[in-house]
Every structure is written in C-alpha cells, then in structure tokens.
Amino acid sequence: MCAMAGFGAPAISLPNFPVTSNNLPFQNHQILSVIDRCSSAKELKQVHAHMLRTGLFFDPFSASKLFAASALSSFSTLQYAHDLFDQIPQPNLYTWNTLIRAYASSSDPFQSFVLFLELLDRCDDLPNNFTFPFVIKAASELKASRVGKAVHGMAIKMSLGMDVYILNSLVRFYGVCGDLNMAERLFASIASKDVVSWNSMISAFTQGNCPEDALDLFLKMEGENVKPNSVTMVGVLSACAKKLDLEFGRWVCEYIERKEIRVDLTLINATLDMYTKCGSIDDAQKLFDEMPERDVFSWTTMLDGYAKMGDFDAARQVFDTMPVKEIAAWNVLISAYEQNGKPKEALATFNELQLRKIAKPDEVTLVSTLSACAQLGAIDLGGWIHVYMKREGIDLNCHLITSLVDMYAKCGDLEKALEVFHSVEERDVYVWSAMIAGLGMHGRGKAAIDLFFKMQEAKVSPNSVTFTNILCACSHAGLVDAGRVFFHEMEPVYGVVPGTKHYACMVDILGRAGLLGEAMELINEMPVTPSASVWGALLGACRLHMNVELAELACDRLLKLEPRNHGAIVLLSNIYAKTERWDKVSELRNLMRDSDLKKEPGCSSVEVNGSVHEFLVGDNSHPLSSKIYSKLDEIAAKLKSVGYEPNKSHLLQLVEEDDLKEQALSLHSEKLAIAFGLISLAPSQPIRVVKNLRVCGDCHEVAKLVSRVYGRDILLRDRYRFHHFRDGHCSCMDYW
C-alpha cells in the first residue's frame, strides 16, 4: 500500500510559488540546485514543466542553466535539447555556444555550422573565444577543410586569432585535414603553450603518419618541463604503435608509472593497441587479463591482435568470449579471414552474423564480404549482398561500388559489373580502375583502353593502380604497342612514376609476345633493383617460349630474393619436363624435398545454389564423387568421338605408361569441377570455375570441347585471367 501511494510521486522536490522581482534570486538559487541534482531525462522534464508553470523558464539565466543540463548530460537527447533551445525567447551567447558544442561532439557535427550561421544572424553578441573552438571541432570531425579555413579567417578578423584555445583547436583541425605545415606554424606561434597545445601537435603528427616527429615533440615537451597528462600519453603510445617501436613503447609505460600519470581506460586501451600493433601479443594478453574494466575497444583490440598474427583459433576464442559483439568485432574477424587467404571462413562468419542478428552489417562488413566472394567466385552471395544494400537503402559510395564491380568481374559476370559501373554518377579513380581491371582480366583489352580514355574525359586522373590494370589488360590481349605507349607515358604525361609492378607488367607484355630480348633489356635498365615479380614475369614468359637458358637465369635471380618461392622451382621444373630434361626435373624435385618445399596443390571451386564446392587433383572426397567420376568417363568418351587426344606434354612429371599419363591428366581439379557443374547446374546456367593456379593447356582444350559437345557456357578463372568457353572457342583466343 505504501508502495502504491508513492508510485506517482515526483522523483525530486520542486519549489512551488510564483516568481516575483523580490523572490527571483531565491527562486534561481533553488531551481539551480534542483537542476544540478537531476539524474534522468524524466527529472529534467519535471523541472522544465515546473519552470514553465512558474515563469522561471523566461528568466534567461535559469533557462540557460536548464538548457545546458539537457544539452550536455549523458541521459538527455540532443533533439530534446534543441527543442528546448527553440523555446527560449532570446538565447544568450552562452546558450548558443552550448548547443554548438553539443552538436560538434555528436554524430551530426554539420549542425554546428548551421547554428553558427544562425548565431551570426540572430544573436546580439558576436562569437567569442569559446564559440570558435567548438565550430572548428565540428570542422575537424567532418574534415571540412574549406569551412575550417573560413572560420579561422573570421577569428583573425575578430582579433581572436592568437587566442590559445582557438589556436589549439586549429592545430588539431589542420592536423586532421593533413596540413601538417600549417599545424606546425600555428603551434610555433602560441606564446604560452599549455598541455593541450602540445597534445594537439603530438596528435597531429601521429594522425599524419609522422610518428617519429610525434615522439621527438614529446621528448622536447619533457625537456621544457611541461607536465604531460593521460591524453599526451595516448598520443605518444599511438605514435609508438604506428612506428612499431616496442622498445620505446615499453619505456613510455614505465614513464607513466614513474610520473604517476592518471591511468584511465582510454590510456590502458592505447597501451593494449600499442602492444598488439608492435607484435607483442603476450604483453597485450597479460595487460588485458589484469584490466579492472574492459570496453568494446579492449576486446576488439585483442581480437585484431590475434587475427593479424594469423592465430585464428585464439582470435575466434576472444570473439566467442566477448560479452557484447558489436559490428566492429565482426568486421575484424571477417576482414582478417578475407585478407589472409581464408575467404570461406570469411563468408561463414558473415552468414553467422546474418543468422544471429545481434549486429547490423555496415560498409566495412560488406566491402570485406564482397572481396571474399570475389576470391571464391561466390556470385550468388555477392548478388544477394547487392540486393541487400538496395533493400536497406545503403548509400552506394565509391568503396562499395568498387567492391561490387570487382566482385562481379571476378565472378565472371562482366556485364553485371558494367551495369553497376554505369549506374552511378560519382566514380573515383578506384571505381574506374576496378572496371578497367575487370575488362582486362576478361580479355577485352581494347575496351579497357577505351575506358581509360573516357576516364580522362571525366577528368579523373589515373594513379599507380590504374596503370597496373591497364598494362595487365594490354598483356592479356597481346596489345604490345599500346602497352609500350602507356608505360612510356606514365611519368612524363600523367606524373605517375613507374614502380616494380609496372615493370613486371611490361616484362610480361613483352615476354608473352616472345620479345624476350627486349624484356631483358628493360630489366637491365630499371632504375631500381628488379623485384621477385619482375623475374617471375620473365620466368613465366620463358615457360611459354621454352627458353631454358633465360629461364635458369630468371629462376636463379628470383630464388636469391625469395629462397622459399616454390612456384619458381615448379615453373623451371615444368620447362625442363616439357623439354624432356628429366635429370634436371629430378634435381629440382630433390631440392624441394631437401628444403621442405611443397608445390601448391591445384584447387578448383564451383558455386552451386549458393554453396561453394572445392576440388583438388584426383579428389574423391566429395559426397557425389562416384557420379562425378562417371561423368568424367562420359566426357572422355564423347570427346574421343570428336577426335580429342590428351596432350601428354602438359603432364609435367616423369610417367612412363601412356595410360597412366592419360589418367593423371583427366584428374586435374578443373576437370572435376566442370564435371560436377554438368551434373548439378541446369543447362541454361553457366558453369563458373575458379582455379588457384594457371589452367594447363590440356584442361583448356577439354573445356573448349565440352562447351561445344554439351552446349554449355563455361567461365574459368585461373590465377591470371578469365576464359569464356562457348561453342568450342575461348575468349582468350588461345593467348594466355
């Protein structure tokens, strides 16, 4: 009964008598005391209602106090604060500054600019040295360079340009916008630097990828006897993380303890981040275990640390233990799998995210998952993600457009990639480059070149990635002259200095065309030491044209750079095998065995009804294995009836008996994948196969014949390019 009686009682006691000129100071004192005691939005609204009823709300001082509590408290909403602000008849400058400040720290800092313009128009007072730092903070959050510079100019015109608060905020602003020179000039101009001044400049250096300058400035700060605080140490530890300087990072930890700097969760998280980025996962785990409090950042940092080390079991254990799994944690796991050659695990994690429905995918999730789809050729899931983005109204920015174009192109649907590309008006250099790459890998070199020039018409300047893609397109299509022109115009016409990737592409272009001498001349003229990719391109060309002497040179140089590059030894072994130099093949195989090097096994995958099925050479682990091998026998019989004879020169090992040679060729992974596609996909559906290595000549010939005999479209993506098989022909025109 007592509980029922108190159910509707107000949470706080409010004075209840009318306002007069005599009792206003007393009323003010009373209401201010009540506002300070508010601990919930409900209590704040009670005070608001009381002030409206008694007339106190129309006292500017009381109204501004109530408004400040609503705008800056953790329990109120910014929308309520803004509504409250709109009710104040004549808000004073303090009230304007408070709302600008609240929006500058919110998810919508742009409103700070809107309010600043309204202040200039409606407020009797001019902006002061408290107004400008809040507006500049909003410019920093949005990286709104032009707006920030305009506000800076306004502060100078109002004779506030040398105010320390404004200068501190400007140092941070220019640092965030990447203008470190201006940030340094302003920092140097501060006559009496406080700790915030030093913190702002240290942070600017750290965010601007100048960690050494940040650490030097910290030592200078120490030398000038400026007492650092926890914010200083967060910046310094972040610099250590970027510099990967574990030794200095440990010294900083000792310094914090020695100087008795206040340690909060943000500082502990910065230390944790430093340890993981510097590769000291043991130190990170020890600190994590000792933490009295952990937030989402703490857990995600540990998860990221294990994932980047490649210890996915430990990463998954951290993930499973997390009390709250926000989308950032899912992103770390999906991205780590995708970037470390585990696309199947990435897609499995994405599917788990969808099933559990405890977090909503964001842009990072979708980009990483689309990349995993591209690696596997999982077009069904990639297409589902595209539909999901439309359904959810997700804005297709340039990152997502690039990912979609790349996914569709790598999954074999070039027309869909072009459709996505042409459906958007805003295209940055990466969107254009992705589409050029897609056309190139599908053998449409001339179309890639046309798109390159359309990119110029759109006034988008090509970058290093663009030129890598256009040179690859020239290589796949055998466009030697065009490749030469692009390569030689890179620096003088477009201002892009050729790197080792571009030289490797050019060596590949020349080498594929049989111009091995010119390719060797180009290598000898390189201004930098040729990389492994350059020698690898030459070695691949030697395999095509059976130049044993040059292949031996290229392999020797490549192994000096990468002693454990098994691919180079396998390539040279293949060349020896094709020229029947079996003694040399045996030597190389012994070398691999003695060095504990293993040839990467051929693996082909095909997607059926949204599931990706993988096959290794001679694989019999698939549930439908017996049907697959029956289909292979059927294929062999049908192909022989149209005159096919296995090309045993593509069997790159010493096998004496002809029937064993033929059997070994028939068990290549891409043939198993094609057979599975024939028994699992409707006749109208193309068979999309993704192989991790270069497709061999015999499998290429078989795919052409299967496309004609069975009337099926086959799209086979190997390590280097796409092959479209239809009616007995391949899009590569047998040039790959």
N, C-alpha and C positions, 0 to 999 in steps of 0.2 A: 504493500500500500504506500509506504514511504517512497519507494522507487517510482511508483506511478505518479505520485504528486510532484516529483522533481523532474519528470520526463521532459516537460516543455519549458523548463526554466532556462533563462539565458545563461550562457557559459561565463559571462563576466558581468560585473555590476556597473551600471551606467548612471551618471548623474541625470536627474530628470527635472530641471527647472529652466524657464525661458532665459534667453540671452538678453542682457541689457548692457548699456555702456558701463554701468557700475560693476557688474559682476563678470564682464568678459575676460579680464586677466585670470580670474579664479577658474572660470569655465575652461579657458585654454589650458591651464595647468592640469586640470582634472582630465580633460579628454586626451591630452598628450600622454599622460600616464597610462590611460586605458589602451591607447594605440600601441604603445611600447610593449604591453602585455599580451597582445593578440598573437595567437599561435596557430590559427587556421583561417581559411577563407571565410568560413561561416561567421567567425567572431568579427572579422574585418567588415563584413557586410552589415552586421549588427550595429557597429559603430557608425558606419556610413548612414544607415537609416536613422539612427538617433541624431546625428548631426544635421541631417535634412529636416527632421521634425522640429528640432530646437533652433534651427537657423545658424548653427555654428559652421555649417559647411560653407557659408557665404563669407566667412572670415578668411582672407587669403592665407594667413599663416597656418590656421588649423587645417584648411583644405589641402595645402601643400604637404603638411605632415602626414595626413591620411593617404594622399596620393603616393608619396614616397614609399610608405609601407607597402602599398599594393603593388607598386612597380618593381620593387627590389627584393621583396620577400620570396622565400622559396616555395611558399604554399599558395600564393596568388597566381592568377594568369595574367599575361600581358594584355590580352584582349579586355579583361575587366579593368585593368589599369588605364587603358586607352579610353574606354567608355567613361571612366571616372574623370579623366582629364578633360574630355569633351564637355562635361557638366560644369566645370569651373568657369565662372564668368570671365575673369581676367587672370589667367595663369601668369605667375611671375617667372622671372628668368630661371630661378632655381627649379621650378616645376618643369619648364621646357627642357632644361639640362638633364633632369632625372629621366624623363621619357626617352630622350635621345640616347642617354647612357644605357637604358634597359634594352632598347632595340639593337644597339651596337653589339651587345653580348648575346643576342637572341639568334634564332635560326633565320630571321629575316632582317639582316642589318641594313638593307636598302631603305627601310622605313626611316632610318636615322637621317638620310639625305632629304627625304620628303619633309620630315618635321623641321629640319634645319632651314629649309626654304620657307616654310610656314612661319617659323620664328622671325625670320628677317622681315616678313610681310606684316605680321600681326602683333609682335611684342614691342612694347615701348622701349625696352632695353636692348642694347647691342650685344652680340655674343661676347663672352668673356674667355678668360684663360681656362675655364672648366668646360665650356662648350666645345671648343676646337679639339681637344684630345679625344672626346667621345666620337665626334664626326670622323676624325682621322682614323680612329679604331675601326669604325664601320668600313672605311675605305680599305683598310688593311685586310679585314675579313673577306671582302669581295675582290681584293687585288684590283681595285678600281683606280688605276694609275692616274688617269686624267682628272678624275674628281678630286683625288687626294692632292694633286698638284695645285688645282684651283683653290682648294681650301687653304693650302699652305700660302699661296699668294695673298688670299684675303686676310690671313692672320698677320702677314707682313705689313699690308696696307693699314691695318688697325693698330700698328705699333706693338704687336704681341709676338712678333717673330723670334724674339730672343728669350721668351718665357721658357723656363726649364721644363715645365710639364708638357708644353706644346712640342718643344724640341725632342723630348724623349719619345713622344708618340710618333713624331715624324721620322726619327731614326728607325723605329720599328717598321713604319709604313714603307719607307724606301727599301729597307732590307727585304721585306716580304715581296715587294714588287721587283726585286732583283737588281736595283740600282745601288750597289754597294758603295760606289764612289761618292754619291750624294749622301748616303747614310754616314760615311766616314767624315765628310766635310762638316755635316751638321753636328756630329759627335764632338769633333775638334773645336767647334765654335761655342760649345757650352762652357761658360766661365766657371760655374760651380757645379761640377758633375756630382750627382748623387748616385746611390747604388742602382737606381732604376736606369740611369743613363748608361752605366757600364753593362747592366743586364741586357738592355735593348741592343747595344752594339755587339755583344757576345752572341746573342740570339740571331742577329742579322748575319753575322759571319757563318754561324752554324747552318742556318737555313739556306744560305747562299753557297753551300758546298765549299766553304773555306775554313775547315775545322782547325787547321794549323794557325790561322790568324786569330781564331776564337781563343785558342789555348794561349797564344802569345799575349793577347789582350788581358786574359785572366791573370797571367803572371805579372803583367805591368800594373794591373789593378792592385794585386797583392803588394807590389813594390811601393805603391803610393799610399799604403796603409788604409785603403778603403775596405771596410768590413763587408765581406760577401754575405748573402743570405741564401736561403734554400733555392730561390729562383735562379740565382747565379749558378749554383752547383748543378741544377738541372740542365742549364745551357752548356756547362763545361762537360758534363757526362755525355750529353748528346754529341758534342764535338768529338769526344773520345770514341764514341760508337761509330761515327762517320769516318774517323781516321783509322779505325780498327786498332787503336793503341791501348791494348790491355794493360800494359805496364803503367802508363800514366793514369789510366782509369783506376787502377788499384791504389795508386798514390793519392788520387782525389778522394777515394773512400776513407783512407787514413786521415787525410786533411780535414774532412768533415767531422770525424770523430774527435780529432785533436783540437779543433777550433770550437767544438761544441755547438755546431750549427744545428738549428732545429730541423729534425727529420720528420717529414710528413709522408703520406702515401705517394704523393707525386714524385718526391725525391727517391723513394725506395724503388718505384717503378722505373725511373730513369736509370738507376743503378742496375736493375734487372735487365733492362733493354741493352745497356752497355755490355754486360757480360755475355748475353746471347749473341749480339752482333759481332763481338770480338771472338766468338767461338768457344768461350769458357762456360760450357753448359753445366759443368759440375759446380762452379761458383754460383751460377744462376739458380740451380736447384737447391743448393744449401741456403741461399738467401730467401728463396721462395718458401722453403719449409719453415723458416724462422719468422716469416712475416706475421705480425699480430692481426693484420687486416689485409684482405685482398679484394680488388675490384675486377671488373671485366678485363681491363687492360693488363693486369697482372697475369691472369690466366692465359690471355691471348698471346702475351709475350713469350711465355713458356712454350706454348703450343707452336708458335712460329719458330722458336729457337730449335726445338727438336726436329721440326719439319725441314728447316734449312740444312740441318746436319744430315738429313736423309734417314734419320731414325724414326720411321713412320709408325712403328709399334709403340714407341714412347709417346709420340705426338698423339696417336689415337687414344692412348691411355689418359693423357692430360685432357683431351677433348671429352672423353666419356665421363671424367670426374668433375668437369666444370659444373658448378651449381646452376649457372644461367648461361645458355648458349645463344648469344646474340649473333646477328648475321656476320659480324666481323670474324668470329671464330670459325664459322662455316667457310667463309671466304679464304681464310688462311689455309685450311685443310684442302679445300678443292684446288686452290692455286698451287699449293705445294705438290700435290699429286700431278697436276697438269704440266707443271714446269720441270718435273723430274722423270718424265717418260712413263708416267702411270695414268694414262687417260682413262682406262677402265675404272680404276679406283675413284678418279675424279667424278665420273658420271654416276657411279654407285653412291657416292656421298651426296651428290646433287639430288638423286632420287630419294635418298633418305630424308633430306631436307624437305622435299615436297610432301612426303608421306607423314612426317611428324608435325608439320605445320606450326612449329614454335617460333619460326623467324621467317621473314619475307625476303626473297632474293632481291638484291639491289644490282646496280650496274656492274660492280666488281664480280659478283657471283655469275652474272650472265656472260660477261666477257670471258672469264676463265672456263666456264662450261662450254661455250661455243668453240673455244680453242681446243678443248678436249674432244668435242665432236669432230672438229676438223682433222685432228690427228688420227682418229679411228675410222673416219668416213661414216659416222653415225648421222646420216642426213635426216632420218625420221625424228630423232630427238632434237636435232638442230632446228628443223622446221617447226616442231612443237614449241620450242622456245621463242621463235619468231612470232608465232600466233599468240603465245602468252603475253609477249610485250605489247602487241596490239590490243589484246583484251584488257590488259591492266592499264592501258593508256600511258605506258612508259615512253618518255621522250627519246626518240632515236637520235642521240647525239653522235658525234663523229667516231667516238670509241666503239659504240655499238654497231654503227654502220660498217666500220672497218671489219669488225669481228664477223658480222653476218656475210659480207662479201667474201671474206676469206673462207668461212665455213662452207658456203655453197660451192665456191670454186673448188676447194679441196675435196669436197664430197662428190664432185663430178657433175653438178648441175650448174653449168656456166651460164645458161640463160636466166636462171633464177638469180644468180649473182649480179648479172647485168640489170635485171629488173629492179633489184634493191638499190643498186648504184644510181640508176636513172630516176628513182622515185623520190630522191631527196635533192633539195636545192643547195644546202650547205655541205660542201665537201672540202675537207682539209687535205694536206699533202699525203696523209696516210691512207685516206679513203681512195684517192686517185692511185696511189702506189699499189694498194691491195688489188684493185681492179686490173692494173697493168700486169701484176704478178699472175692473177687468175688467167688472163688471156694467154700469157706466156707459157704457163705450165700445160695449157691445153693445145699448144702448138700453133696458136693464132698470133704469130709474131707481127704480121703486118697490121692487124687490128690493134695490137698493143702499141705499136709505133704511132698509129693514128690517134689513139687515146692520149699518148704522151704530148702530141702537138695540141690537142684540144685542151689539155691541162694548161698549156702556155696561154691559149686564148682566154682561158678563165682566170688568168693572172695568178695562178698558183705556182710558186717556184719549186722545182724539183729539188729533192735532197739526196743524201747518200743512199737511202733505201730505194728511192725511185730509180736511181741509176743501176743499182744491183739488179732490180727487177727487169728493167728494160734490156739490160745486157743478157740476162738469162733468157728472156723472150727471143732475142736475136740468136742465141746459141741453140735453142730448141728448134727454131725454124730454119737454121742454116743461113741466116742473113749476115754473112761475114762483113760485107761492105758497110751495111748500116751499123753493125757493131763497132767497126773501126771509127766511124764518124762520131757516134755517141761518146766513145771512150776518149777520143782526142779533143772533143769539145767540152768535156766536163768542167775543167778548170777555167780555160780562157773565156768560154761563153756563159757558163752557169755558176762559176765560182765555187764548184764542189771539187775538192782535192781528191783524186783517186786514192782509195785505200787498198789494202791487200785483197779484200773481197772483189773489188772491181778488176784488179789484175788477174785474180783467179778466174773470173767470168771471161775475161778476154783471152786468157790461155785456153780455156775450154772452147770458146768460139773458133779459135784458130786450129786447135788440136782436132776437134771434131771434123773440120773441113780438110784435114790432112796436112795442114800447113805447120808441121812440127818444127821446122827450122825457124820460121817467123815467131812461133810461140817461145822457142828457146831464146831468141834474141830479145824478146820483150822481157823475159825473166832476168836476163843478164843486165838489162838497162833499168831495172827497178830501182827507185831512189831509196828504198828500204829493203831490209833482208826479206827474201821471199818466205812466206808463211807455209805451214803444212798444207793449207787449202790450195795454194798455188801449185805445189809439187803434186798434190793429189789430182788436180785437174790435168796436169801433164801426163801423169801415170795412167789415168783413165783414157786419155787420147791414144797413148801408146798401145793400150789393150785393143782399141778399135782398129788400129792400123798395123798391129803386130810388129812394132818397132822394139825389138828386145833390148838393144844396146841403150837406147834412151830411157826405156822403162827401168833398167837396172840403175841408171844414174838417178832418176826421179825417186825411185824407192829408197835408195841409199840416203839421199838428202832428207826425205820425209821421215825416215826412221831415226835420223840424228836429232830431229826436232821432237818427234813423238815415238820414243823407243817401243812403246807398247801398242802401237797402232796396228792391230791385227789385220785391218782392212787392206793396208798397203801390201802386207805379205801375201794375203789371199789374191789380190789383184795380180801381183807378179807371178804367183803360182799358176793362176789361170792362163797367163800369157805363155808360160813355159809349157803348160798342159796342151794348149792349142797348137803349139809348135812341136809337140811330142818330145820335149826335153824332160823325160821322166826322172832322170837323175837329179835335175835341178828342183823338180817338184818335191822329190823325196827329201832333199836337203832342207827346203823351206818348211816342210811338214815337221821334220825333226827339230828345226829351230823353234817352231811354235810350241811343240811338245816340251822341249827343254826349258823354254821361257814361260811355260804355263799359260800360253795364249790360246784362246779358243775362237774359232770362226763364229761370227754372229749367225745363228740359225735363220734360215729363210722362214718368214711368217706372213701368212696372208689372212685377211679378215674379210667377211662379207656380212652385211646387215640384212636381217630378215625379220619383218614385223617388229622393228624397234630394238631387236636384240642383236648384238654383235657376236659372230661366231668366228673363232680363230683356228687356223690350221698350220701345223709345222710340216716339214717334208716327211713323207711316209707316215703321217699321223693316222692313228686308228682309235683315238680316244673319244671321238665324237659319238653321241648316242645313235646317230644314223650312219655310223661308219660302214656297215655292210651295204646299205643302199648306195652310199657314195661310191664305194669301190665297184659295185655292179654298174653304176652309171659310167664310171671311168672305162670299164670294159666295153660298154656300149659305144662310148665316144671313140675309143680306139678302133673298133670295128668299122664304124661309119666313116671315120677319117681315112682309114686304109682303102675303103671302097672308092674314095675320090682321089686316090693317089698319094696320100700323105706317107712320108717315110721319116721316122725320127732322125733329127740331126744330131748324131752322136758326138760331133765335135764340140757340142755345148756341155758335154759331161766332163767336168773339169777334175777328173781323178782317174787313176790308172785302173781300169776294169777290163779284163781280157775278153770275157764272153759277151757276144753281141746281145744275147737275150737279157743278160743282166744289165747291160748298158741301157737297153730299151726300157726295162722295168724301172731303173733308177730315175730316168727322165720323166716317166709317167707319174712318179710320186711327188713331183715338185708341188709346193704348197699352193701356188696359184691355180694349178690344175684341179686340186682337191676343192678349192673354194668355188671354182667355176662349176664343177660337178654338183656341189651342194646347192648352188644357186639355181641350177637347172631343175632339180627335184623339189625346190622349196618355194620358188617365186613363180607367179603367174606369167604366162607367155608374153603379156603386154608390159611386164616390168623389166627394166634394165637390170643386169647383174653388175653390181658395183663392188669391185675388189680393191682392197688396199694392201700393197706389199711393202715390207720394210726395206727390201733390197732392190737392186735393179732387176727387172724382168729379164730372163735369159732368152736367147734367140729362139729356141725350140718352143718355149711356152708362148712366145709372141706369135709364132706361126700357127700353133694349135688354136689360140684364141681367135685368130683371123678365120680359120676354117670352121670352128664351132659357130661363130656368128653367122656364117653362110649356111652351113648344114642345118642348124637348128632355127635359123631365122630370128636370132636374138641379138639385142644390143648389149655389148659388154663394155664396161668402163673400168679400166685397170690403172690404178695409180701406183707407180713404183716410187722409189726414193727420189727420183728426179723430175718426173713429169707424168702427164696423163696420156693414156692410149684409149681412143674410142674405136671399138671394133664394130663394124656393120657391113653385112653383105660381103664378107671376105676381105675387107680393106681396113687399114688402120689410119687414124688421123695423122700419125707421125710420118706417114709415107716411108716407113722403114728407116727413118733418120732419127736415131735416139741414142 
